Amino acid sequence: MPGDNTARPLEGLRVFELSIAIAAPSCGRYLLHHGADVFKVESPKNPDVARLFGSAWARDREDIELMGAWLDTGPYVSEMSAGKRSVGLDLKHPDGIAAARRLLAQCDILITNYSAPAVKALGLGYEDARQIRPDLVYVALPGFGTDAGKPYYEYLSWGPNQAPLVGLDELTGYPDQEPSGVATVAPPDYSAGLHGLIAVLAGLAHRDRTGEGTFVDGSQYEATVALLGPFLLDYQLTGRLQTRMGNRQPGSAPEGVYPARGDDRWIAISVTSDDAWGALGRVAGNPPWAGEARFAAAAGRAAHHDELDDLLSGWTAEYSADDLAARLQEAGVPAYAVLDNEALFADPQVRDRRWYQVRPNTRFGRDLFGGNPQRLTGTPGHTATAGPELAEHTVSVLCEVAGMAPEEVENLVKAGAAFTAMQPDLVLQRPYDRYLPVLVPNIEGAS
């Protein structure tokens, strides 16, 4: 928590982050939470997609410039970059890349998910970077690795198209429908970020033992393939091809999401044993279908799963999802109301664990973002600020960390090799700011 003086495990480490979207930014965010100082090097000439998204409420405001304050309005800015320091540099300008090299010389870690050819063209590939900082832990997370001899080396990719590439999307949706896909969440991006985090920690451990740096040749493609391990192994051993199952799960019947009372309200129920089936019947008031012999054993329930879904839907639709879930849970049947975004804010587990964070922010005064699931009891992590304005920390980082004189940085800005925050005097407020004390109890660290 802000103000906690307990040293975090990565305190004192510096991270040079050359990133876009989610994979490398999420890795950098975890490192920051545990104490690292993360410098996100970015440019308004080629903004991170997290900034280009912006916010719908800001679209028609005449005082918000599209290539100015607009780039700070997207909620993903704080979600992916809370606590980071934004350094505005044009890496295609010779003076900009020279400044980046001076900053990199002071860093312990470099993480990037830019395409391998692009990073190499900038002169920031591993062989270039190790000349600047020999003991650097360098983690590359491009779509398909960094080996120029491999077939997909020059291809561009990110989470939403990694999922169909490896067959993850083939598993989503219902058997009689086309794959639904997972593009709005992009699990491959987050998976790659976690792989990157493990790689950083392994590289640091190696450096602690040997004094040597490390190059990690990551691949978002392979990180996504890793999610399908059991299905691929099953195919190799049995020839069975896993495909879409809707909301079902082998070994459980009935299993699914069923309608509840109210508009677009649903309850998830999973019956994993004969005892659970008996308990569900008792909660339902022992209707005739609950006592039918063909449903008594798991095999029978699985064989008649479609009919069971219809019977359960007729029953669940008469009840509140929350109330029915509580009754089923008490009887020993796994069940929970299907929550939308609004309901998640009110969920007691989410609220009591203080998952959502509100921290000071230059553009908005304060901003909201999700927390970190990695909680170390002896060395608690925290994030002191929300997401930065684009290029908010250029001057302070280049002077204090890279050792540049203020006039050098000023000349970089004049030459277009570096950037400072745009529309710095424009203070905005998110439409939901007034509701934050209700949505996030015990707001801490927010002005």
C-alpha positions in Angstrom: 0.0 0.0 0.0 1.2 3.6 -0.5 3.3 4.7 2.4 4.4 1.2 3.3 8.1 1.3 4.0 8.6 -2.4 3.5 11.2 -3.0 0.8 9.9 -4.8 -2.2 11.8 -7.7 -3.7 12.7 -5.9 -7.0 13.5 -2.6 -5.3 16.4 -0.8 -7.1 16.1 -2.6 -10.4 15.4 -0.5 -13.5 13.5 -1.7 -16.5 13.6 -0.3 -20.1 10.2 -1.1 -21.6 9.8 -1.0 -25.4 6.3 -2.2 -25.7 2.8 -2.0 -27.2 -0.6 -3.2 -26.2 -0.6 -6.0 -23.4 2.1 -8.7 -23.5 5.3 -6.7 -22.5 3.3 -3.9 -20.7 1.7 -6.5 -18.4 5.1 -8.0 -17.7 6.5 -4.6 -16.9 3.5 -3.9 -14.7 4.1 -6.9 -12.5 7.8 -6.0 -12.2 6.8 -2.5 -11.1 4.4 -3.8 -8.5 7.2 -5.6 -6.8 9.5 -2.6 -6.7 11.2 -2.2 -10.1 11.4 1.3 -11.7 9.9 0.9 -15.2 10.6 3.4 -18.0 8.1 3.0 -20.8 9.8 4.5 -23.9 7.1 5.7 -26.3 6.4 8.4 -28.9 3.4 10.3 -30.1 4.6 9.6 -33.7 3.8 5.9 -33.1 1.5 5.7 -30.0 0.8 2.5 -28.1 -2.5 1.1 -29.2 -3.6 1.4 -25.5 -3.4 5.1 -26.0 -5.0 5.2 -29.5 -8.1 3.5 -28.1 -8.9 6.7 -26.2 -12.3 7.1 -24.5 -15.7 7.6 -26.2 -16.6 10.4 -23.8 -13.6 12.4 -25.0 -14.1 12.0 -28.7 -16.2 15.1 -29.3 -14.6 17.5 -26.9 -13.0 20.4 -28.8 -10.4 21.1 -26.1 -9.0 17.5 -26.4 -6.5 17.2 -29.2 -6.5 13.9 -31.0 -2.7 13.7 -30.9 -2.6 15.4 -27.5 -4.5 14.7 -24.4 -6.7 12.2 -26.2 -3.8 9.7 -25.9 -4.0 9.8 -22.1 -7.8 9.2 -21.9 -8.0 5.4 -22.6 -8.6 3.3 -19.6 -6.0 0.8 -20.8 -3.3 3.5 -20.1 -3.6 3.0 -16.3 -4.5 -0.6 -16.6 -1.2 -1.5 -18.4 1.1 1.4 -17.2 0.1 2.4 -13.7 3.2 3.5 -11.8 5.5 3.5 -14.9 7.4 6.6 -16.0 6.8 7.6 -19.6 9.8 8.7 -21.6 9.0 10.3 -24.9 11.7 9.5 -27.5 11.7 9.2 -31.3 13.9 6.1 -31.7 14.1 6.7 -35.5 15.9 10.0 -34.8 19.7 9.6 -34.3 19.6 11.8 -31.3 16.6 10.0 -29.9 18.2 6.6 -30.2 21.4 8.0 -28.7 19.4 9.2 -25.6 17.7 5.8 -25.4 21.0 4.1 -25.3 22.2 6.3 -22.5 19.1 5.4 -20.5 19.5 1.7 -21.3 23.0 1.8 -19.9 21.5 2.5 -16.5 18.9 -0.3 -16.7 19.0 -3.9 -15.5 16.2 -5.3 -17.7 14.9 -4.7 -21.2 11.5 -6.1 -22.2 9.9 -5.7 -25.6 7.1 -7.2 -27.6 7.9 -5.2 -30.8 8.5 -7.5 -33.8 12.0 -8.8 -33.9 12.9 -7.2 -37.2 11.7 -3.8 -36.0 13.8 -3.9 -32.8 16.8 -5.0 -34.7 16.3 -2.1 -37.2 16.3 0.3 -34.3 19.7 -0.9 -33.2 18.2 -2.3 -29.9 18.5 -6.0 -30.6 20.3 -8.1 -28.0 23.7 -7.9 -29.6 23.5 -4.1 -29.7 22.0 -3.9 -26.2 24.7 -6.1 -24.6 27.4 -3.8 -25.9 25.7 -1.0 -23.9 25.0 -3.1 -20.8 26.8 -6.4 -20.7 24.9 -7.9 -17.7 21.5 -6.9 -19.1 18.5 -9.3 -18.7 16.9 -8.9 -22.2 13.5 -10.4 -22.7 12.0 -10.4 -26.2 8.4 -11.3 -26.7 7.6 -10.9 -30.4 4.9 -13.0 -32.1 7.2 -15.7 -33.3 10.6 -15.5 -31.7 13.8 -13.8 -32.8 15.4 -16.5 -35.0 15.6 -15.0 -38.5 15.9 -18.5 -39.9 12.4 -19.6 -38.8 9.4 -19.5 -41.1 7.3 -16.9 -39.3 10.1 -14.5 -38.3 8.9 -11.5 -40.2 5.2 -12.0 -39.5 3.4 -9.5 -37.3 1.0 -10.7 -34.7 -0.6 -10.1 -31.3 -3.0 -11.8 -28.9 -6.3 -11.6 -31.0 -4.7 -13.4 -33.9 -2.5 -15.7 -31.9 -5.7 -17.4 -30.6 -7.0 -18.6 -34.0 -3.5 -19.3 -35.3 -2.9 -22.1 -32.7 -6.4 -23.4 -32.5 -7.5 -21.8 -29.2 -10.5 -20.1 -30.9 -11.6 -23.5 -32.3 -12.4 -24.5 -28.7 -14.7 -21.5 -28.1 -18.5 -21.5 -28.6 -21.1 -24.2 -29.2 -20.6 -27.3 -31.3 -23.3 -26.4 -33.8 -22.1 -22.8 -34.3 -19.0 -21.1 -35.6 -16.1 -20.4 -33.2 -16.9 -17.4 -31.0 -13.3 -16.4 -30.4 -11.8 -14.5 -27.5 -10.6 -11.4 -29.2 -12.0 -8.9 -26.7 -9.9 -10.4 -23.9 -6.9 -11.8 -25.8 -5.7 -14.4 -23.3 -2.5 -15.0 -25.4 -1.3 -11.5 -24.6 -1.6 -12.0 -20.8 -0.1 -15.5 -21.1 2.9 -14.1 -22.9 3.3 -11.4 -20.2 3.4 -14.0 -17.5 6.0 -16.1 -19.4 8.0 -12.9 -19.7 7.8 -12.3 -16.0 9.1 -15.8 -15.2 11.9 -15.3 -17.7 13.0 -12.0 -16.1 13.2 -13.5 -12.7 15.1 -16.5 -14.0 17.5 -14.2 -15.8 18.0 -12.1 -12.6 18.8 -15.3 -10.6 21.3 -16.3 -13.2 22.9 -12.9 -13.1 23.1 -13.0 -9.3 25.0 -16.3 -9.5 27.3 -15.5 -12.4 27.3 -11.8 -13.0 26.3 -12.5 -16.6 23.4 -11.1 -18.6 20.8 -13.2 -20.3 18.9 -13.1 -23.6 15.4 -14.7 -23.6 14.1 -15.6 -27.0 10.4 -15.5 -26.3 7.5 -16.3 -28.6 3.9 -15.3 -28.1 3.0 -18.1 -30.5 4.6 -20.8 -28.3 3.2 -19.3 -25.1 -0.2 -19.7 -26.6 0.4 -23.2 -27.8 1.4 -24.0 -24.2 -2.2 -23.2 -23.2 -3.4 -26.2 -25.2 -1.0 -28.8 -23.8 -3.5 -31.4 -22.6 -5.5 -31.2 -25.8 -2.4 -31.7 -28.0 -1.2 -34.6 -25.9 -4.6 -36.2 -26.0 -4.6 -36.0 -29.8 -1.2 -37.5 -30.0 -2.1 -40.4 -27.7 -5.7 -41.2 -28.8 -6.3 -39.3 -32.1 -9.2 -37.6 -30.5 -9.7 -34.0 -31.8 -11.0 -31.6 -29.2 -13.5 -29.1 -30.4 -16.2 -26.7 -29.1 -18.3 -27.8 -26.1 -20.1 -24.6 -25.2 -20.3 -24.3 -21.4 -19.8 -28.0 -20.8 -17.0 -29.9 -19.2 -16.2 -33.6 -19.5 -17.1 -35.5 -16.3 -19.7 -32.9 -15.2 -23.4 -33.1 -16.0 -25.4 -31.0 -15.9 -22.9 -28.3 -16.5 -23.6 -24.9 -18.0 -25.0 -21.4 -17.7 -28.8 -21.2 -17.1 -31.3 -18.4 -17.2 -32.3 -16.7 -14.0 -35.1 -14.3 -13.1 -34.6 -10.8 -14.6 -33.3 -9.3 -17.8 -30.2 -11.1 -19.1 -29.5 -12.7 -15.7 -27.8 -16.1 -15.6 -26.5 -18.7 -13.1 -23.6 -21.1 -13.7 -24.1 -24.6 -12.2 -21.7 -27.6 -12.3 -22.8 -31.0 -11.0 -19.6 -33.1 -10.6 -20.9 -36.1 -8.7 -24.0 -38.2 -7.9 -24.2 -36.6 -4.5 -24.2 -33.2 -6.0 -27.0 -34.3 -8.3 -29.1 -35.5 -5.3 -28.4 -32.2 -3.5 -29.6 -30.2 -6.5 -32.8 -32.2 -6.6 -33.5 -31.4 -3.0 -32.9 -27.7 -3.5 -35.3 -27.8 -6.5 -37.9 -29.4 -4.2 -37.5 -32.9 -5.6 -39.4 -32.5 -8.9 -40.2 -35.6 -10.9 -37.2 -35.2 -13.3 -34.7 -35.2 -10.4 -35.7 -38.7 -9.4 -35.7 -40.3 -12.9 -33.5 -43.4 -13.1 -31.8 -42.3 -16.3 -30.4 -39.3 -14.5 -29.2 -41.2 -11.4 -25.6 -41.8 -12.7 -23.1 -39.5 -14.3 -23.1 -41.5 -17.6 -26.9 -41.2 -17.9 -26.9 -37.5 -17.2 -24.1 -36.9 -19.8 -26.1 -38.9 -22.4 -29.2 -36.7 -21.8 -27.4 -33.4 -21.2 -29.5 -31.5 -23.7 -32.7 -32.5 -22.1 -31.3 -31.8 -18.6 -30.4 -28.3 -19.8 -34.0 -27.7 -20.8 -35.4 -29.0 -17.5 -32.9 -26.9 -15.4 -33.6 -23.8 -17.4 -37.3 -24.0 -16.7 -36.5 -24.3 -13.0 -33.7 -21.7 -12.7 -35.6 -19.0 -14.6 -38.0 -18.6 -11.7 -35.3 -17.6 -9.2 -32.8 -14.8 -8.5 -29.4 -15.9 -9.6 -27.8 -14.7 -6.4 -30.3 -16.4 -4.1 -30.4 -19.6 -6.0 -26.6 -19.8 -6.2 -26.4 -19.3 -2.4 -28.9 -22.1 -1.8 -27.0 -24.5 -4.1 -23.6 -23.6 -2.6 -25.0 -24.3 0.9 -26.2 -27.8 -0.4 -22.7 -28.5 -1.8 -23.4 -27.8 -5.5 -20.9 -25.6 -7.3 -22.9 -22.5 -8.5 -22.5 -18.8 -8.9 -24.3 -15.9 -10.5 -22.9 -14.8 -13.8 -21.6 -11.3 -13.1 -21.5 -8.4 -15.5 -19.0 -5.5 -15.0 -21.3 -3.6 -12.7 -22.0 -6.6 -10.5 -18.3 -7.4 -10.3 -17.6 -4.1 -8.5 -20.1 -5.1 -5.9 -18.9 -8.7 -5.5 -17.9 -9.1 -1.8 -14.7 -11.0 -2.6 -13.5 -8.4 -5.1 -14.4 -5.5 -2.7 -12.9 -7.0 0.4 -9.6 -8.0 -1.4 -9.5 -4.4 -2.7 -8.8 -5.6 -6.2 -9.6 -2.3 -7.9 -7.1 0.5 -7.2 -7.4 4.3 -7.3 -4.2 6.3 -7.4 -3.1 9.8 -8.2 -2.9 10.8 -11.8 -1.6 14.0 -13.5 -4.3 14.2 -16.2 -7.3 13.2 -14.1 -6.3 13.9 -10.5 -6.9 10.2 -9.8 -7.6 7.2 -11.9 -9.0 3.6 -11.6 -7.2 0.3 -12.6 -7.2 -3.3 -11.7 -4.9 -4.7 -9.0 -2.2 -7.4 -9.0 -3.0 -11.0 -8.1 0.5 -11.7 -6.9 0.5 -10.8 -3.1 3.6 -11.4 -1.1 2.9 -11.3 2.6 6.3 -10.3 3.8 7.1 -7.9 1.0 3.8 -6.4 -0.1 3.8 -4.8 -3.5 2.0 -1.7 -4.5 1.6 0.9 -7.2 1.8 4.5 -6.1 0.4 6.3 -9.1 -2.0 5.6 -12.0 -1.0 5.7 -15.7 1.3 8.5 -16.9 0.6 11.1 -19.5 2.5 10.3 -22.7 6.1 11.6 -22.2 5.3 13.0 -18.8 8.7 12.0 -17.3 11.0 12.6 -20.2 13.0 15.4 -18.6 13.2 13.9 -15.1 14.3 10.4 -16.3 16.8 11.6 -18.9 18.4 14.0 -16.4 18.2 12.0 -13.2 18.7 8.5 -14.6 20.5 8.9 -18.0 22.7 11.6 -16.6 21.8 14.2 -19.3 22.0 17.9 -18.6 18.7 19.9 -18.8 19.9 21.9 -21.8 20.7 18.6 -23.6 17.1 17.4 -23.1 15.8 20.8 -24.2 17.8 20.5 -27.4 16.4 17.0 -28.0 12.9 18.3 -27.7 13.6 21.2 -30.0 15.0 18.8 -32.6 12.0 16.5 -32.4 14.1 13.7 -31.0 12.3 13.8 -27.6 8.9 14.8 -26.4 7.3 16.2 -23.3 3.7 15.9 -22.1 1.2 17.3 -24.6 -1.5 19.7 -23.4 0.0 19.5 -19.9 -2.3 22.2 -18.4 -5.5 20.4 -19.5 -7.0 18.7 -16.4 -9.8 16.2 -17.2 -12.3 14.2 -15.1 -13.6 10.8 -16.0 -17.4 10.6 -16.1 -17.4 8.0 -13.3 -15.0 9.8 -11.0 -17.8 10.9 -8.6 -18.8 7.3 -8.1 -15.3 6.0 -7.2 -15.9 6.2 -3.4 -18.9 3.9 -3.9 -17.3 1.6 -6.4 -13.9 1.3 -4.6 -14.3 1.3 -0.7 -11.5 2.8 1.4 -9.8 4.6 -1.5 -6.2 5.1 -0.6 -3.5 7.2 -2.2 -5.9 9.2 -4.3 -6.1 13.0 -4.2 
